[in-house]
Amino acid sequence: MKDTLILAIESSCDETAASVVKNGRTILSNVISSQIALHTLYGGVVPEIASRKHIEKINQVIEQALSDAGVTLDDLDAIGVTYGPGLVGALLVGVAEAKAIAYAKKLPLVGVHHIEGHVSANYIEHPDLEPPFLCLIVSGGHTHLVIVKDYGEFEILGRTRDDAAGEAFDKVARAIGLGYPGGPKVDKLSKEGNPDAIEFPKAKIGDCPYDFSFSGVKSAVLNYINHAQMTGEEVNRADLAASFQKAVVDVLVEHTMLAAKDYGMNKIAIAGGVASNGTLRAAMEEACKKNNYSFYRPSPIFCTDNAAMIGVAAYYEYIKGTRHGWDLNAVPNLKLGER
Amino acid sequence: MIIETRTPQETFDVGKKIGENAKPGQIYTLTGDLGVGKTVFTQGVAAGLGITEPICSPTFTIIQEYESGRLPLYHFDVYRIGDIEEMEEIGYDDYFFGQGICLIEWANLIEEILPENLIKVTIEKDLEKGFDYRRITVTGLEEA
């Protein structure tokens, strides 16, 4: 059978990314603008580039992805692109680029939901993984607990009511002077601290046991810092980071295990930027082992925003027959499961 | 206008009242330290506009749009904007000069592109009056 090659483009937020994916599961190239040396893009000159300048990077990123994969535009079967959710100005660059290439090369165009991409990142390194399974998606902008019923078919069980999990990390990192991005920095500092030193609240949402709320724990951390300042106590930042991280990770794991039990799921996956958090990976793995569930997680490079995951999602949409027209537009608040 | 609140619910209610009376094209700036209740206030504004979706913080996404209410709500957090040009990249003028309500956190970072008729909301703590005490100051509402 002939191979199916998809060029995928992702530009929903900070990253400009392109990837070539073969038959939905084999990544031939995976280029992310922030992770390639800028001099390769600009031939020795390294200008100051603000993030989200997708339009200045996208052509080089795509050329790099094609050349890394050893293919040309003529070898492709379809173009996949993230069309939401995200920043409209950022999304539009990717969507316009994808449309232009698809139109010029007479290729089918497949729009992909960004979160569907994150979920699909799990297929890359786990050839045995197939729906149905339960997936926790945690990133700077998203916190969702979903059942992946089939490729591209989701039932949303829970979501955040306020801050995304990754954001809580960023804000606590800001408050204790760790800087941005907060997740990896809190994770690192936590290793030197005692996770049981301070007990922070774990928000339960009464009417929906799978929903999340991280605004409360963030405020509790800030109140703790304020209180310490007023009374002149010194804050042990490592203990605080470890205890905060435990409060967040515990809730993520508890809700996931509860949903797995209630819905009879025995395959558990995690996805999104926060899925590269070492403490979350370890805690989820342990809980899965205890309950005899299989546990799946992407390597950190596929947890962050990337185009390989979009290519995988686009492949499954493509073989299902999903095609978008030249009127495909960026949809900044695209809901999961919407078309 | 200065309003004092003592619970998150009261802060929510202040936001709700503002949402109920909001007019198309208004731009609100929202200032206050981390954990002071900016999200709760915004959830109130959204409720006042009749928005039914969950209101999530835009810190990572920079902007969150809500279309399910009486007027669209555009909730910004421009903290991660490093260069004013990035506001152009995200197409801010469509929001600022549109028919919805803009609510902008960390607006001081983008002062140079803000229009003149702003409604400024500041939420402050006063720990001497208790942990949950908040003073909410609203200016510019009369003229707008």
Chai-1 contact restraints between the chains, C-beta under 6 A:
chainA,res_idxA,chainB,res_idxB,connection_type,confidence,min_distance_angstrom,max_distance_angstrom,comment,restraint_id
A,A50,B,G82,contact,1.0,0.0,6.0,A-B,restraint_1
A,A50,B,D83,contact,1.0,0.0,6.0,A-B,restraint_2
A,A50,B,E86,contact,1.0,0.0,6.0,A-B,restraint_3
A,R52,B,E86,contact,1.0,0.0,6.0,A-B,restraint_4
A,R52,B,E89,contact,1.0,0.0,6.0,A-B,restraint_5
A,L87,B,I90,contact,1.0,0.0,6.0,A-B,restraint_6
A,V88,B,G91,contact,1.0,0.0,6.0,A-B,restraint_7
A,G89,B,E89,contact,1.0,0.0,6.0,A-B,restraint_8
A,G89,B,I90,contact,1.0,0.0,6.0,A-B,restraint_9
A,G89,B,G91,contact,1.0,0.0,6.0,A-B,restraint_10
A,G140,B,F60,contact,1.0,0.0,6.0,A-B,restraint_11
A,G141,B,F60,contact,1.0,0.0,6.0,A-B,restraint_12
A,G141,B,T61,contact,1.0,0.0,6.0,A-B,restraint_13
A,T160,B,C56,contact,1.0,0.0,6.0,A-B,restraint_14
A,R161,B,P54,contact,1.0,0.0,6.0,A-B,restraint_15
A,D162,B,T39,contact,1.0,0.0,6.0,A-B,restraint_16
A,D163,B,S57,contact,1.0,0.0,6.0,A-B,restraint_17
A,E167,B,S57,contact,1.0,0.0,6.0,A-B,restraint_18
A,E167,B,T59,contact,1.0,0.0,6.0,A-B,restraint_19
A,E167,B,F60,contact,1.0,0.0,6.0,A-B,restraint_20
A,K171,B,L34,contact,1.0,0.0,6.0,A-B,restraint_21
A,A175,B,L34,contact,1.0,0.0,6.0,A-B,restraint_22
A,S215,B,T39,contact,1.0,0.0,6.0,A-B,restraint_23
A,S219,B,G35,contact,1.0,0.0,6.0,A-B,restraint_24
A,L222,B,L34,contact,1.0,0.0,6.0,A-B,restraint_25
A,L222,B,G35,contact,1.0,0.0,6.0,A-B,restraint_26
A,P332,B,E65,contact,1.0,0.0,6.0,A-B,restraint_27
A,N333,B,E65,contact,1.0,0.0,6.0,A-B,restraint_28
